[in-house]
Amino acid sequence: PSAEATFTVLTTNDGTTIKLTAGHHLPVGATCCSVLKQAGDIEVGEIVYLARGIASATTVTEVSEAVDKGVHSPVLQHGTYPVVDGVVTSFDSKAKVGLASYGLPLLEAAGAADLFRRTFLGAEHKYIEGR
């Protein structure tokens, strides 16, 4: 949370603003979650998705940058798409999200999720529990 970075700031036609690192992924295009793009590559006119009961499309009207603190990579327990500030996001590529959706529940069921985190992700990472 104290790490400082340059963030991409996307504003949409309905007034929604989301701030995320340039490498963070978002679903874009005509259908939610079929195509993922890094935030730093998103352009004005592209469609992103808001979480309003169901994923609803909105168009990016402005792209800017801001320096701020708080770098996070939200990987959910079941490997699904995190919702950040009401916007559907992704922690990585579509293939890795798919892998996580199968692998993370198996690790949890086997009681090996904490061991995996400590072994492969390092002690410097902070894990926030939530459902």
N, C-alpha and C positions, 0 to 999 in steps of 0.2 A: 504493500500500500504506500510506502514512502518512496518508491522508485519513481524517478522523473523521466518523462518521455515526450516525444512529439506525437500528438494524436491527430488523426483525421477526424474532421467534424462534418457530418452529413446533415443537411436540413432538407425536409421533404415538403411537398405541396400542402400537406395538412398542418404544417408547423412543428412537426416532431423533429427533435434534434438528438443525434446520437454521437458520442465521442468515443472513439476506439483507436487502438494502435493500427498503423497502416497494414500490418501483417495479419490482423484479425480477419476472419472470413464472415461473409454475409451471403444469404441466398439472394439471387438476383434473377430477373427474367420473368417470363410469362407465367411460370408455375413455381410455387414456393418449394424450395429445397431440392430442386432438380439440378440447379447450377449454382456453384459457390464461387465467389470472387473475393480477393483480398480488398479490404477497405481502401487502401491506397490506390487501387486501380479502378475504383468506381467513379463514374463520370455523371455529370448533370444529365438528366433524362432517363437514367436507369431506374428500374423498378426494384424496390426492396420491400420487406414484409413486416407489418406490425402485428403484434399479438393482441387481438381483440376478440377473445373467445375462439375465433378461428383466425388463421393468418390472412390478413387483408393487405392488398397491394397498395403502395404509395410510391410516388415518383420523386427522385432526388432533384431538388431545385438549386442547391448550392453545396459546394465542396470547399472546405477551408482546413486550416491547421491550427492547433493550439498546443502549447506546452503546459503539461499538468502532471500531477502525481497520481499514482495508483494503477500500476500495470498488473493485470490479472489475465489468466487463461482459464476460463470456466469450463471444466470437463465435468459433466453431470454423471451421477452414479450409474445411470442406464445408457450413457453415451448418446443422448439425444441433443437436439438443438437448444442451447440456452437462450432465454429471453432476457435482454439487457435493456433497461429503460424502456420497456414495451416494444422492443424491436427484436425480431428473430435473428439470431446470430449463429455462428459455428466456431468451435475451438480449433478446427483444422479443415483439411480437405474432405470432400465427400467420402472418399475411400476410407479415411481414418475415422470419420464419424461412424460409418457402417461397421468397421472393425470394433470400435469401442462399444457400439450397441450390443454386440454379441460377447465380446471379451470381458468387459467390466462386470456384467451380471454373473458370468462364470467365476471370475476371481472372487466376487463377493460371496457367492454360494459355497465356494471352496474354502472361504475364510482366509484367502491369500491377498486380498486387496491392500492391506496395510504393509505387508512384506514387499509387495510389488512397488508401492510408492516409495518406501525407504530405499530399496535396492536400485531402482531405475530413475527415480526423480530427485533424489537427494534430500538431505535434511533441511536445506535452506528454504524449501518451499513450504508455504502455509496451506493447510487444507481446511476448508470451511465446510462443515457438515450441514446438510440441509436436504430437504426433499421437496 
